[in-house]
Each structure stands twice: as structure tokens, then as C-alpha cells.
Amino acid sequence: MSEVRDDRQYTETHEWILDNGDGTYTMGVTDHAQALLGDMVFVELPGAGDEASAEDEFCVVESVKAASGVYAPVDLEVLEANEVLDGEPELVNTSCYDDGWLVKFRSDAIDGLMDAAAYSETLD
């Protein structure tokens, strides 16, 4: 069974979003997504200052099985990308909710996302 944390919001495309409490958010892929993809070998991240519109593919995670797009949950501006993943993409597998985060971003509105209970129901 996939781990789903109560302190985050989730998208239908298996991204998690954590409110940092200061108007910024941290984002990554869920435990369910990383398990389906398998061992990560490469992560392509946007740069600080890059912008994305809701539902745009703005990151790519590549595993031994496939490459998969990561989608912006809302209109956003990237503040920071997790550069550690350049040398250690496997952190997405081993620590998807902590050290394996993808980006930190700013957005004017975070709505339309699922809480942990609603996301968990989609996995059944």
C-alpha cells in the first residue's frame, strides 16, 4: 500500500503539494507514482524563475521503465529546484516526501486539489 501523508494536498496526476506556511509550496511525486515508475535514473527540473500554467508539463522524471511528465497543479513560478537530484535521482524513490522533492514554488491560488483521504480513495 502506498504512503499518503495527511499534511499535503494531491493531484489526479500523482503530485503532492506541501504548504510551507510562508506563501510558498514544495512539490514532488507521490509514493504511488514513484512505485509505478520504478528506479529513477534522471530528473529534468525547471530553473528558478521559470513559470508554468496549470496542467503544463514542467518537469520530467525518467526511470528504468519510462519517462513521465510532472504537471503543474496550478499557475506557478519556480523558486528553487532540488539540484541534489542531478546526482541522486534515486531520492525520488527512497524519500519522495522528504529529500526527493522536485521544486519549491509560489502561486496566487492553490485550489482544486485533493486532501489525503480523497487521494487515497483514487488509489483503491
Z-matrix of the N, CA and C atoms (Angstrom, degrees):
N
C 1 1.439
C 2 1.531 1 109.83
N 3 1.317 2 116.37 1 137.69
C 4 1.463 3 122.30 2 -178.00
C 5 1.519 4 111.75 3 -74.95
N 6 1.316 5 115.62 4 143.58
C 7 1.460 6 121.11 5 175.21
C 8 1.526 7 109.09 6 -77.83
N 9 1.333 8 115.96 7 132.02
C 10 1.462 9 122.73 8 175.04
C 11 1.524 10 105.90 9 -129.17
N 12 1.329 11 117.16 10 122.24
C 13 1.464 12 120.59 11 -177.14
C 14 1.528 13 111.04 12 -93.60
N 15 1.332 14 115.22 13 138.02
C 16 1.459 15 122.21 14 -176.67
C 17 1.525 16 114.03 15 -70.98
N 18 1.327 17 118.43 16 -18.66
C 19 1.462 18 120.83 17 -175.27
C 20 1.528 19 113.51 18 -87.56
N 21 1.339 20 117.48 19 9.30
C 22 1.461 21 121.77 20 -176.59
C 23 1.515 22 111.84 21 -125.67
N 24 1.330 23 114.61 22 166.09
C 25 1.455 24 121.80 23 170.50
C 26 1.527 25 106.83 24 -110.89
N 27 1.332 26 115.45 25 160.68
C 28 1.461 27 120.54 26 -171.84
C 29 1.525 28 111.60 27 -135.26
N 30 1.331 29 114.75 28 157.04
C 31 1.459 30 121.16 29 176.63
C 32 1.529 31 109.65 30 -111.35
N 33 1.318 32 115.42 31 164.10
C 34 1.461 33 120.43 32 176.50
C 35 1.519 34 111.88 33 -66.06
N 36 1.338 35 116.63 34 -22.21
C 37 1.466 36 120.99 35 -178.78
C 38 1.539 37 111.63 36 -96.12
N 39 1.339 38 116.67 37 17.90
C 40 1.468 39 124.11 38 169.12
C 41 1.523 40 115.18 39 72.03
N 42 1.330 41 115.69 40 37.32
C 43 1.453 42 120.32 41 169.06
C 44 1.533 43 108.16 42 -105.43
N 45 1.332 44 116.65 43 150.26
C 46 1.465 45 121.02 44 173.86
C 47 1.514 46 108.90 45 -112.76
N 48 1.345 47 114.90 46 150.85
C 49 1.455 48 121.92 47 179.77
C 50 1.524 49 107.89 48 -132.03
N 51 1.321 50 116.58 49 128.70
C 52 1.464 51 123.12 50 179.25
C 53 1.521 52 108.46 51 -114.24
N 54 1.327 53 116.70 52 124.90
C 55 1.462 54 122.44 53 175.90
C 56 1.524 55 107.78 54 -76.85
N 57 1.331 56 117.09 55 118.25
C 58 1.458 57 121.13 56 -178.45
C 59 1.533 58 112.34 57 -80.77
N 60 1.337 59 117.42 58 -5.15
C 61 1.452 60 121.66 59 175.86
C 62 1.520 61 115.10 60 82.46
N 63 1.323 62 116.75 61 3.24
C 64 1.468 63 120.22 62 -178.67
C 65 1.531 64 111.68 63 -127.68
N 66 1.326 65 116.28 64 23.14
C 67 1.466 66 120.27 65 -178.14
C 68 1.513 67 113.38 66 86.87
N 69 1.339 68 116.67 67 3.52
C 70 1.460 69 120.78 68 176.80
C 71 1.526 70 108.95 69 -119.30
N 72 1.319 71 114.73 70 163.55
C 73 1.461 72 121.77 71 -176.80
C 74 1.520 73 109.24 72 -136.70
N 75 1.330 74 115.57 73 151.79
C 76 1.455 75 122.01 74 174.17
C 77 1.516 76 106.95 75 -113.97
N 78 1.327 77 116.64 76 144.50
C 79 1.463 78 121.45 77 -174.91
C 80 1.519 79 110.71 78 -136.50
N 81 1.330 80 115.26 79 147.89
C 82 1.450 81 121.60 80 174.70
C 83 1.518 82 109.88 81 -158.27
N 84 1.309 83 116.69 82 -172.51
C 85 1.467 84 120.64 83 176.05
C 86 1.521 85 108.50 84 -98.57
N 87 1.307 86 115.60 85 150.06
C 88 1.463 87 120.83 86 -175.81
C 89 1.527 88 111.99 87 -74.24
N 90 1.310 89 114.14 88 165.52
C 91 1.459 90 121.33 89 175.93
C 92 1.526 91 110.12 90 -59.61
N 93 1.320 92 116.33 91 -39.77
C 94 1.470 93 120.59 92 178.52
C 95 1.532 94 110.37 93 -60.01
N 96 1.329 95 116.75 94 -46.37
C 97 1.467 96 120.98 95 -178.48
C 98 1.521 97 111.91 96 -63.73
N 99 1.339 98 116.39 97 -46.58
C 100 1.467 99 117.88 98 -177.40
C 101 1.523 100 110.90 99 -65.59
N 102 1.335 101 117.57 100 -33.24
C 103 1.465 102 120.56 101 178.70
C 104 1.525 103 111.05 102 -67.09
N 105 1.329 104 116.62 103 -40.39
C 106 1.464 105 120.51 104 178.49
C 107 1.528 106 111.48 105 -66.04
N 108 1.321 107 116.27 106 -38.75
C 109 1.457 108 120.47 107 -176.55
C 110 1.521 109 112.89 108 -73.60
N 111 1.316 110 117.45 109 -35.26
C 112 1.457 111 120.28 110 -177.77
C 113 1.519 112 111.76 111 91.69
N 114 1.308 113 116.48 112 -163.72
C 115 1.463 114 122.30 113 -172.94
C 116 1.526 115 111.97 114 -64.47
N 117 1.327 116 115.38 115 120.52
C 118 1.467 117 121.24 116 179.90
C 119 1.520 118 110.72 117 -73.55
N 120 1.327 119 115.35 118 138.06
C 121 1.457 120 120.44 119 178.12
C 122 1.533 121 112.27 120 -121.36
N 123 1.338 122 117.15 121 -16.00
C 124 1.466 123 120.50 122 -177.53
C 125 1.521 124 108.96 123 -162.18
N 126 1.328 125 115.40 124 142.01
C 127 1.456 126 121.51 125 175.66
C 128 1.522 127 107.69 126 -131.50
N 129 1.335 128 116.98 127 124.16
C 130 1.463 129 122.44 128 177.46
C 131 1.522 130 107.68 129 -104.50
N 132 1.333 131 115.81 130 116.62
C 133 1.455 132 121.44 131 -175.42
C 134 1.523 133 111.40 132 -115.37
N 135 1.325 134 117.23 133 153.24
C 136 1.463 135 120.43 134 174.61
C 137 1.530 136 109.75 135 -74.59
N 138 1.316 137 116.49 136 171.16
C 139 1.452 138 120.85 137 178.09
C 140 1.518 139 111.98 138 -100.13
N 141 1.312 140 116.13 139 163.38
C 142 1.455 141 121.17 140 175.77
C 143 1.530 142 108.77 141 -57.41
N 144 1.321 143 115.78 142 136.07
C 145 1.456 144 121.17 143 -178.68
C 146 1.518 145 113.99 144 93.26
N 147 1.330 146 117.17 145 -16.86
C 148 1.462 147 119.84 146 176.89
C 149 1.522 148 109.26 147 -66.13
N 150 1.325 149 115.76 148 147.68
C 151 1.454 150 121.16 149 178.21
C 152 1.514 151 109.72 150 -119.25
N 153 1.317 152 115.93 151 153.30
C 154 1.465 153 121.61 152 176.61
C 155 1.513 154 108.20 153 -142.55
N 156 1.307 155 115.37 154 147.38
C 157 1.460 156 121.35 155 174.24
C 158 1.514 157 108.93 156 -93.52
N 159 1.321 158 115.50 157 154.46
C 160 1.466 159 120.82 158 179.37
C 161 1.516 160 110.28 159 -50.09
N 162 1.313 161 116.22 160 133.19
C 163 1.460 162 126.44 161 177.42
C 164 1.523 163 114.03 162 77.34
N 165 1.338 164 118.48 163 1.88
C 166 1.466 165 121.11 164 174.10
C 167 1.524 166 109.33 165 -74.62
N 168 1.321 167 115.91 166 142.66
C 169 1.461 168 119.80 167 170.65
C 170 1.521 169 106.65 168 -77.06
N 171 1.345 170 117.13 169 122.38
C 172 1.456 171 118.34 170 -178.43
C 173 1.522 172 113.75 171 -131.32
N 174 1.321 173 117.81 172 -1.00
C 175 1.458 174 123.66 173 172.58
C 176 1.525 175 106.87 174 -140.09
N 177 1.327 176 115.84 175 160.15
C 178 1.460 177 120.69 176 174.08
C 179 1.523 178 107.61 177 -134.69
N 180 1.331 179 115.32 178 132.06
C 181 1.465 180 120.33 179 172.40
C 182 1.522 181 106.90 180 -112.84
N 183 1.319 182 115.36 181 131.98
C 184 1.460 183 120.12 182 -177.15
C 185 1.518 184 109.47 183 -119.71
N 186 1.318 185 114.59 184 128.71
C 187 1.464 186 120.34 185 179.34
C 188 1.517 187 109.30 186 -116.95
N 189 1.324 188 115.44 187 -179.80
C 190 1.453 189 119.36 188 176.73
C 191 1.524 190 110.48 189 -65.52
N 192 1.325 191 117.93 190 -20.34
C 193 1.460 192 121.99 191 -178.93
C 194 1.522 193 113.45 192 -91.00
N 195 1.354 194 116.86 193 -42.71
C 196 1.464 195 119.61 194 -171.67
C 197 1.518 196 110.84 195 -167.59
N 198 1.324 197 115.16 196 163.89
C 199 1.464 198 121.15 197 169.08
C 200 1.519 199 106.86 198 -99.34
N 201 1.322 200 115.56 199 141.59
C 202 1.452 201 119.66 200 -177.23
C 203 1.520 202 109.92 201 -137.33
N 204 1.327 203 116.15 202 137.27
C 205 1.450 204 120.64 203 177.21
C 206 1.518 205 111.44 204 -76.07
N 207 1.316 206 115.07 205 148.84
C 208 1.461 207 122.59 206 172.65
C 209 1.518 208 105.58 207 -113.97
N 210 1.314 209 116.63 208 130.78
C 211 1.456 210 121.99 209 -169.52
C 212 1.518 211 112.58 210 -107.58
N 213 1.324 212 115.55 211 142.76
C 214 1.460 213 120.91 212 176.46
C 215 1.525 214 108.77 213 -67.96
N 216 1.328 215 117.42 214 126.96
C 217 1.464 216 120.00 215 -179.31
C 218 1.520 217 112.28 216 -74.80
N 219 1.328 218 116.88 217 -24.05
C 220 1.463 219 124.46 218 -177.71
C 221 1.527 220 107.24 219 -151.94
N 222 1.317 221 117.42 220 172.28
C 223 1.463 222 119.97 221 171.00
C 224 1.527 223 106.83 222 -63.40
N 225 1.324 224 116.81 223 131.86
C 226 1.462 225 118.52 224 -174.50
C 227 1.511 226 112.45 225 -150.35
N 228 1.335 227 114.34 226 162.87
C 229 1.459 228 123.27 227 171.13
C 230 1.520 229 107.10 228 -121.50
N 231 1.318 230 116.74 229 126.10
C 232 1.462 231 121.87 230 179.85
C 233 1.529 232 109.25 231 -72.92
N 234 1.322 233 115.55 232 128.27
C 235 1.467 234 121.41 233 176.41
C 236 1.519 235 111.47 234 -97.26
N 237 1.337 236 115.74 235 -35.39
C 238 1.460 237 121.04 236 -176.28
C 239 1.520 238 109.34 237 -158.84
N 240 1.328 239 115.55 238 140.47
C 241 1.459 240 121.36 239 172.50
C 242 1.526 241 107.81 240 -107.96
N 243 1.312 242 116.44 241 148.20
C 244 1.467 243 121.82 242 -179.37
C 245 1.528 244 109.19 243 -78.32
N 246 1.324 245 116.07 244 88.71
C 247 1.464 246 121.55 245 -175.68
C 248 1.521 247 113.17 246 -67.34
N 249 1.316 248 118.18 247 -17.54
C 250 1.464 249 121.24 248 176.98
C 251 1.532 250 110.01 249 -59.72
N 252 1.330 251 116.18 250 -30.00
C 253 1.463 252 120.57 251 -178.18
C 254 1.530 253 112.77 252 -66.70
N 255 1.344 254 117.34 253 -19.44
C 256 1.472 255 119.80 254 176.65
C 257 1.522 256 110.57 255 -57.27
N 258 1.325 257 116.94 256 -40.51
C 259 1.454 258 121.14 257 -178.95
C 260 1.515 259 114.23 258 -101.06
N 261 1.340 260 116.29 259 -15.23
C 262 1.459 261 120.62 260 -177.26
C 263 1.533 262 111.54 261 -136.90
N 264 1.331 263 117.72 262 63.44
C 265 1.474 264 119.58 263 -178.72
C 266 1.529 265 112.70 264 -62.01
N 267 1.333 266 116.64 265 -21.24
C 268 1.462 267 120.59 266 -179.29
C 269 1.529 268 112.58 267 -65.72
N 270 1.345 269 118.09 268 -13.31
C 271 1.465 270 120.39 269 175.33
C 272 1.523 271 111.60 270 -61.12
N 273 1.327 272 117.11 271 -26.27
C 274 1.465 273 119.86 272 175.75
C 275 1.531 274 109.51 273 -62.29
N 276 1.329 275 117.23 274 -33.28
C 277 1.471 276 121.29 275 177.71
C 278 1.524 277 112.31 276 -80.07
N 279 1.313 278 116.73 277 -46.51
C 280 1.456 279 119.96 278 -170.82
C 281 1.524 280 113.94 279 -84.78
N 282 1.336 281 117.49 280 -20.44
C 283 1.465 282 121.19 281 -175.62
C 284 1.519 283 110.92 282 -150.90
N 285 1.337 284 116.58 283 52.98
C 286 1.471 285 120.35 284 -172.40
C 287 1.524 286 113.06 285 -59.81
N 288 1.327 287 118.73 286 -29.18
C 289 1.462 288 121.25 287 -177.67
C 290 1.527 289 113.24 288 -94.86
N 291 1.300 290 118.44 289 -7.71
C 292 1.458 291 121.10 290 -177.63
C 293 1.525 292 110.46 291 -123.17
N 294 1.325 293 118.02 292 -93.72
C 295 1.463 294 121.49 293 -175.74
C 296 1.526 295 113.79 294 -70.04
N 297 1.328 296 118.15 295 -19.02
C 298 1.463 297 121.82 296 -176.89
C 299 1.517 298 114.47 297 -93.89
N 300 1.334 299 118.28 298 19.73
C 301 1.466 300 120.85 299 176.24
C 302 1.533 301 109.49 300 -60.05
N 303 1.324 302 116.94 301 157.40
C 304 1.466 303 120.90 302 -177.29
C 305 1.519 304 112.58 303 -99.89
N 306 1.339 305 117.20 304 -57.75
C 307 1.466 306 120.87 305 -176.30
C 308 1.520 307 111.18 306 -141.04
N 309 1.333 308 113.97 307 157.67
C 310 1.462 309 122.23 308 167.36
C 311 1.519 310 105.33 309 -111.66
N 312 1.330 311 116.37 310 139.33
C 313 1.456 312 119.38 311 -175.71
C 314 1.519 313 112.24 312 -144.81
N 315 1.334 314 113.80 313 167.55
C 316 1.455 315 122.88 314 174.66
C 317 1.528 316 107.15 315 -118.75
N 318 1.329 317 115.75 316 143.00
C 319 1.459 318 120.71 317 178.69
C 320 1.516 319 108.86 318 -149.87
N 321 1.333 320 115.64 319 149.47
C 322 1.465 321 120.32 320 177.93
C 323 1.514 322 112.33 321 -76.20
N 324 1.320 323 117.42 322 -28.17
C 325 1.464 324 119.66 323 -175.91
C 326 1.523 325 110.75 324 -146.82
N 327 1.319 326 115.25 325 128.62
C 328 1.467 327 121.31 326 174.82
C 329 1.527 328 106.01 327 -118.15
N 330 1.318 329 116.07 328 98.98
C 331 1.461 330 118.60 329 176.66
C 332 1.518 331 109.29 330 -147.32
N 333 1.324 332 114.87 331 165.82
C 334 1.445 333 120.22 332 -179.38
C 335 1.514 334 113.56 333 82.85
N 336 1.327 335 117.40 334 11.99
C 337 1.456 336 120.87 335 179.64
C 338 1.523 337 110.09 336 -99.27
N 339 1.316 338 115.96 337 162.09
C 340 1.460 339 121.30 338 -179.26
C 341 1.516 340 111.11 339 -94.36
N 342 1.340 341 115.51 340 147.54
C 343 1.455 342 118.87 341 170.20
C 344 1.532 343 107.65 342 -81.91
N 345 1.325 344 116.32 343 177.37
C 346 1.465 345 120.87 344 -175.51
C 347 1.522 346 112.39 345 -59.82
N 348 1.329 347 117.49 346 -41.06
C 349 1.466 348 120.49 347 -178.50
C 350 1.524 349 111.35 348 -64.39
N 351 1.326 350 116.58 349 -44.76
C 352 1.471 351 120.15 350 -179.90
C 353 1.522 352 110.77 351 -65.90
N 354 1.328 353 117.41 352 -41.30
C 355 1.465 354 120.24 353 178.48
C 356 1.526 355 110.62 354 -63.71
N 357 1.320 356 116.75 355 -43.48
C 358 1.469 357 120.67 356 179.71
C 359 1.528 358 111.64 357 -57.34
N 360 1.322 359 116.55 358 -37.33
C 361 1.465 360 120.67 359 178.76
C 362 1.520 361 112.17 360 -63.30
N 363 1.333 362 117.30 361 -30.28
C 364 1.471 363 119.83 362 179.60
C 365 1.519 364 112.03 363 -72.43
N 366 1.322 365 116.57 364 -17.24
C 367 1.468 366 120.85 365 -177.04
C 368 1.523 367 112.76 366 -88.70
N 369 1.316 368 118.15 367 -11.45
C 370 1.472 369 121.98 368 -177.98
C 371 1.507 370 111.89 369 -73.11
